[in-house]
Amino acid sequence: MEKHIVRFGVIGCGLMGKEFASAAARWLHLEGVGFEPRIVAVCDANPAAAEWFQRQVPSVERVYSDYKMLLSDPDVDAVYCAVPHNLHAQIYVDIIAAGKHLLGEKPFGIDKEANSRINAAMIAHPEVIVRCSSEFPFYPGAHQIIQWVNENKFGRIIEVEAGFWHSSDLDPTKPINWKRRVATNGEYGCMGDLGMHVLHLPMRFGWKPANVRALLSKIVSERPDGKGDKVPCETWDNAVLACEVKTADQEFPMVLSTKRIAPGHANTWFIRIQGTEMSAEFSTKNPKQVSSLPYSPGKQQAWHTVDVPYKSAYGTITGGIFEFGFSDSILQMWAAFCDELVSGKDGMRQPFYCATPEEARGSHLVFTAALASQRTGETVTIDWRD
C-alpha cells in the first residue's frame, strides 16, 4: 500500500520538536495507516538546535533561520510550531496565512487578545486545518474514560477533577527560563503552560465552566540567572480553579489544577469523574491501570482497578500485555493529526481528533477569568459568547 506523505516543517527545534522527530521516526510502529509525516525543513534561531535535526533526521533537506523562508517553501505542506507563548500570535497567523496546516503548541497565544488574532486568521483561511498539541488523552486509560462518558455510563455527574502536575520547580537552584517570565510565558503562568492538557477532555465533553474561583500561588520567588545572580520569578507556579459546570440537564462542581510544584510528581496527568451510576479515574502516574466504581441502588459500592491493555486509537505492533508511555501518546496524537489532514474529520480511522482551536479559545476564557478572580478574591462568571 502506497502511503500518503505529509511534508512537514518544524519551527522551534527544542524538546517538543525533537519529540515530533522521534514520533516520525517510529511511524513503522503503527499498523495499517495509509499516511506518514516526513520532516523536510526545520527552522530555529539557535543553529545548534537545528543542527541536531540535520544530524539525526535524514529526511531534513533544508534548514532556515527565518521562519518566513520556511513558510515560502513550496515543498512544506504542514507545520509543527513549538515556540515561546509570546511568539504564537505572529507566527501562527503567518503559518495560517501561508496556507500551511498547523499543529501548534498550547496555549495558542500569550493571552486572550493574541488568541483572538489567531482565531481571526483561521476564519480568513478555512481551508487550513489547525489543531493544538495535547497528547495525554491518547493514553488507553483516558480513552476508556472517554468511551464511558460517550456511552453516558456515569448517570448524573456529582463532581469532576482534572489536573496536570509536575515537581521539577521544587528545586530552588533550577535556573530561570522563559516560562518564569511574564514577557515570554504570559500572566497565565502555569495555567497557560499546562492548562490545555487539563481542559482538553472537559471541553470535549461539553463541560464548560460557568464560573471560576481561582487560587494561584507563587512559591519560589527568585531563581539563579545562570550568571551568578538571582532574578525574580514572575509567573504563577501553581493554580487551583474551582468551577461550576452548567449543562442543559445538570450542574456540578469541577476542580482544575495545574502545578509546577507538586512534590513527588513527574508529569502526572489525571481525570476523576464521580457519578450516580459510575465513578472512574485515570492517572498517568499508574498508566496501565484504570479504576471504576459501577453502582446500582442498594448495591455494594466497590472500586475495581484493572490493568488496561495496550489498546490505542491507532493500531500498533505492540502486544496488549505491554505498557503504554508518553512517547506512545505523542505518536498517537500525530497519527490523529495526519489522519485528519489526509482524510478529513469525518473520514478518520477513529473518532478522537486533536484538541481544537475552539477548545484552546475556551481555555483562554477560563484563564482570563481565573486571573480576575485572583485579583478580586471573588468568583468570576465566564461569558462563553465573548
C-alpha positions in Angstrom: 0.0 0.0 0.0 1.4 3.4 -1.0 1.4 5.9 1.8 0.3 9.5 1.6 3.3 11.5 2.6 2.6 14.7 4.6 5.7 17.0 4.2 6.3 18.9 7.5 8.3 21.9 8.5 9.3 22.3 12.2 9.5 25.8 13.6 11.2 25.6 17.0 13.7 22.7 17.3 13.7 22.3 21.1 12.4 19.5 23.3 8.9 19.0 21.7 10.3 19.5 18.1 12.6 16.5 18.8 9.7 14.5 20.2 7.9 15.0 16.9 11.0 13.9 15.0 11.1 10.8 17.3 7.4 10.1 16.5 8.0 10.4 12.8 11.0 8.0 13.0 8.8 5.5 14.9 6.0 5.5 12.3 6.6 1.9 11.5 5.3 1.2 15.0 1.8 1.9 13.6 -0.2 -0.7 11.8 -2.4 -0.2 8.8 -2.2 3.6 8.4 -2.0 5.0 4.9 -0.3 8.2 5.7 3.1 9.3 7.1 4.7 12.5 8.2 8.1 13.5 6.7 10.1 16.3 8.2 11.7 18.1 5.2 12.5 21.5 6.6 13.3 23.0 10.1 13.8 26.5 11.5 15.3 27.7 14.7 17.1 30.9 15.7 19.6 28.7 17.5 21.9 27.0 15.0 22.8 24.2 17.4 19.1 23.2 17.8 18.6 23.0 14.0 21.9 21.1 13.7 20.5 18.2 15.8 17.8 17.7 13.1 20.4 17.8 10.3 22.4 15.1 12.1 19.5 12.9 13.3 16.7 13.2 10.8 17.7 12.1 7.3 14.6 13.5 5.6 15.5 17.1 6.5 16.6 18.8 3.3 16.5 22.5 4.3 17.4 24.5 7.4 16.2 28.0 7.9 16.9 30.7 10.5 14.0 32.8 9.3 10.6 31.1 9.7 9.1 33.1 6.8 11.5 31.4 4.4 10.2 28.0 5.6 6.7 29.2 5.0 7.5 30.2 1.5 8.9 26.7 0.8 6.5 25.0 -1.7 7.6 21.5 -0.5 6.1 22.1 3.0 2.5 21.0 3.4 2.1 21.5 7.2 4.0 22.9 10.1 4.6 21.9 13.7 5.3 25.0 15.8 6.8 24.9 19.3 8.0 28.4 20.3 7.5 30.6 23.5 4.0 31.9 24.0 4.8 35.5 23.2 5.6 34.4 19.6 2.4 32.4 19.0 0.2 35.1 17.6 2.6 36.4 14.9 4.0 33.1 13.8 0.7 31.1 14.0 -1.1 33.8 12.0 1.7 33.8 9.4 1.6 30.0 9.1 -2.1 30.0 8.5 -1.9 32.9 6.1 0.7 30.9 4.1 -1.8 28.1 3.7 0.1 25.6 5.8 -1.8 23.3 8.1 -0.7 23.8 11.7 -0.3 21.7 14.8 0.7 24.4 17.4 1.7 24.2 21.0 -0.6 25.4 23.7 -1.9 27.9 24.8 -2.4 29.3 21.3 -1.4 32.9 22.2 0.1 34.5 25.3 -3.3 36.0 26.3 -6.9 36.3 25.1 -6.1 39.1 22.7 -3.4 37.1 21.0 -5.6 34.1 20.8 -8.3 36.2 19.1 -5.8 37.2 16.4 -5.1 33.5 15.7 -8.8 32.7 15.5 -9.3 35.6 13.1 -6.7 34.2 10.8 -8.4 30.8 10.8 -11.7 32.4 9.9 -10.0 34.1 7.0 -8.4 30.8 5.8 -11.0 28.0 6.5 -9.1 25.6 4.1 -6.3 25.3 6.7 -6.5 22.7 9.4 -5.3 24.0 12.7 -5.0 21.9 15.9 -3.5 22.2 19.3 -1.0 19.8 20.8 -2.4 17.7 23.7 -1.3 14.1 23.9 -2.4 12.8 27.3 -6.0 11.9 26.3 -4.5 9.4 23.8 -3.5 7.1 26.7 -5.6 3.9 26.6 -6.9 4.5 30.2 -8.0 8.0 29.2 -9.7 6.5 26.1 -11.6 4.1 28.3 -13.0 7.0 30.3 -13.8 8.9 27.1 -15.8 5.8 25.9 -17.7 5.7 29.2 -18.6 9.4 29.0 -19.8 9.0 25.4 -21.9 6.0 26.5 -23.5 8.0 29.4 -22.3 5.4 31.9 -21.9 7.9 34.8 -25.5 8.8 35.3 -25.8 12.2 36.9 -22.4 13.8 37.4 -21.6 14.5 41.0 -18.1 16.1 40.6 -15.1 16.2 38.2 -11.5 16.8 39.0 -8.7 17.1 36.4 -5.1 18.1 36.7 -1.6 18.2 35.4 1.2 18.2 38.0 5.0 18.1 38.0 7.6 18.9 40.5 10.9 19.9 38.8 10.4 23.5 40.0 10.5 22.4 43.7 14.3 22.8 43.3 15.1 26.5 44.0 18.5 26.1 42.4 16.9 25.4 39.0 17.9 28.3 36.7 15.2 30.6 35.5 13.9 30.1 31.9 11.3 31.8 29.7 8.4 30.0 31.4 9.0 32.0 34.5 8.9 35.4 32.8 5.7 37.3 32.1 7.1 38.8 28.9 7.5 35.3 27.3 5.2 33.0 29.1 2.4 35.4 29.9 0.5 36.4 33.0 -1.3 33.0 33.0 1.9 31.3 34.3 1.4 27.6 34.9 -2.2 27.8 33.5 -1.0 28.8 30.0 1.8 26.3 30.0 -0.2 23.3 31.4 -3.9 24.2 31.3 -4.9 23.0 27.8 -3.9 19.5 28.8 -6.3 19.7 31.8 -9.2 21.3 29.8 -9.0 19.2 26.7 -11.4 16.4 27.8 -13.8 18.6 29.8 -14.1 20.9 26.8 -14.6 17.8 24.5 -17.3 16.5 26.8 -19.1 19.9 26.7 -18.3 20.6 30.4 -17.6 24.4 30.1 -17.1 26.2 33.4 -19.8 28.8 34.1 -17.6 30.5 36.6 -14.3 30.1 38.4 -12.8 30.9 41.8 -9.0 30.8 41.4 -6.3 30.2 44.0 -3.0 31.0 42.4 0.4 30.5 44.1 3.9 31.9 43.6 6.1 29.6 45.7 9.7 30.2 44.6 10.2 33.9 44.4 13.6 34.0 42.6 15.9 31.7 40.7 19.6 31.7 39.5 20.0 33.5 36.2 23.0 31.4 35.1 25.3 34.4 35.5 25.9 34.2 39.2 22.9 36.4 40.3 19.3 35.7 41.2 16.3 37.2 39.4 12.6 37.3 40.3 10.2 34.5 39.2 7.3 36.5 37.8 4.7 33.8 36.9 2.3 31.7 38.9 3.8 28.3 40.0 0.5 26.5 40.9 -3.2 27.1 40.2 -6.3 25.5 41.6 -9.5 26.5 39.9 -12.9 25.7 41.5 -15.6 25.9 38.8 -19.3 25.2 38.3 -20.4 23.4 35.2 -24.0 24.0 34.0 -25.2 21.9 31.1 -28.7 21.6 29.6 -29.7 18.9 32.1 -27.4 19.1 35.1 -25.0 21.2 37.3 -21.9 20.0 39.1 -18.6 21.3 40.5 -15.3 20.8 38.7 -11.8 21.4 40.1 -9.0 22.0 37.7 -5.4 22.2 38.8 -2.1 23.0 37.1 1.0 22.7 39.2 4.7 23.1 38.5 5.5 22.4 42.2 3.7 19.2 43.2 6.2 17.2 45.3 6.7 13.7 44.1 5.0 14.1 40.7 6.8 14.0 37.3 4.3 14.9 34.6 1.2 13.4 36.2 -2.0 14.0 34.2 -5.2 12.7 35.7 -9.0 12.9 35.4 -11.6 11.8 38.0 -15.3 11.6 37.5 -17.9 10.8 40.1 -21.4 9.9 39.1 -24.6 8.4 40.5 -24.2 5.3 38.3 -20.5 5.1 37.8 -17.3 6.8 39.1 -13.9 6.4 37.4 -10.4 7.8 37.4 -7.2 7.5 35.4 -3.7 8.9 36.1 -0.5 8.7 34.1 1.2 8.0 37.4 -0.2 4.5 37.1 -0.5 4.4 33.3 -1.5 0.8 33.0 -4.4 1.0 35.4 -7.9 2.4 35.3 -10.3 2.4 38.2 -14.1 2.4 38.2 -17.0 2.0 40.6 -20.2 0.9 38.9 -23.2 1.4 41.2 -26.9 0.3 41.3 -29.2 1.5 44.1 -28.9 -0.6 47.2 -25.9 -2.5 45.9 -22.3 -2.6 47.2 -20.0 0.3 46.5 -16.7 -1.2 45.5 -13.8 0.2 43.4 -12.4 -2.0 40.7 -8.8 -1.4 39.4 -7.8 -3.3 36.3 -4.7 -3.2 34.0 -5.6 -1.5 30.8 -4.2 -3.4 27.7 -2.1 -1.6 25.2 -5.0 -0.8 23.0 -4.5 2.6 21.3 -6.6 4.7 19.0 -4.4 3.6 16.1 -3.2 0.0 16.0 0.4 -0.7 16.7 2.8 -3.6 16.6 2.9 -3.7 20.4 1.2 -6.5 22.2 -1.6 -5.8 24.6 0.4 -7.1 27.6 2.9 -4.2 27.4 2.9 -0.7 28.9 1.8 2.5 27.1 4.0 5.6 27.7 4.5 9.3 26.9 6.2 8.7 23.6 3.4 6.4 22.5 0.8 9.1 23.3 2.8 11.6 21.2 2.8 9.1 18.3 -0.9 8.6 18.6 -1.6 12.3 18.6 0.5 12.8 15.5 -1.4 9.9 13.8 -4.7 11.6 14.6 -3.4 14.9 13.1 -2.1 13.4 10.0 -5.2 11.3 9.6 -7.4 14.4 9.7 -5.1 16.2 7.2 -5.4 13.3 4.7 -8.9 12.0 5.4 -10.8 14.9 6.9 -12.5 14.7 10.3 -15.4 12.6 9.0 -13.1 10.2 7.3 -10.7 9.5 10.2 -10.0 5.9 11.1 -11.1 6.6 14.7 -13.2 9.4 16.1 -10.9 11.1 18.6 -9.3 14.1 17.0 -6.7 16.5 18.3 -7.5 19.5 20.6 -9.2 22.2 18.5 -8.7 26.0 18.4 -12.2 26.4 19.8 -11.1 24.3 22.8 -8.0 26.4 23.1 -10.1 29.6 22.9 -12.2 28.2 25.8 -9.1 27.7 27.9 -8.3 31.5 27.4 -11.7 32.4 28.7 -11.2 30.3 31.8 -7.6 31.5 32.4 -8.6 35.2 31.9 -11.4 34.8 34.4 -9.1 33.0 36.8 -6.7 36.0 36.8 -9.6 38.3 37.5 -10.7 36.0 40.4 -7.2 36.0 41.9 -7.1 39.8 41.8 -10.5 40.3 43.4 -10.8 37.2 45.6 -14.3 36.6 44.1 -15.9 34.1 41.9 -15.9 35.3 38.3 -18.6 34.5 35.7 -17.3 33.2 32.3 -19.1 34.6 29.3 -18.8 32.0 26.5 -20.2 34.4 24.0 -17.1 36.6 24.5 
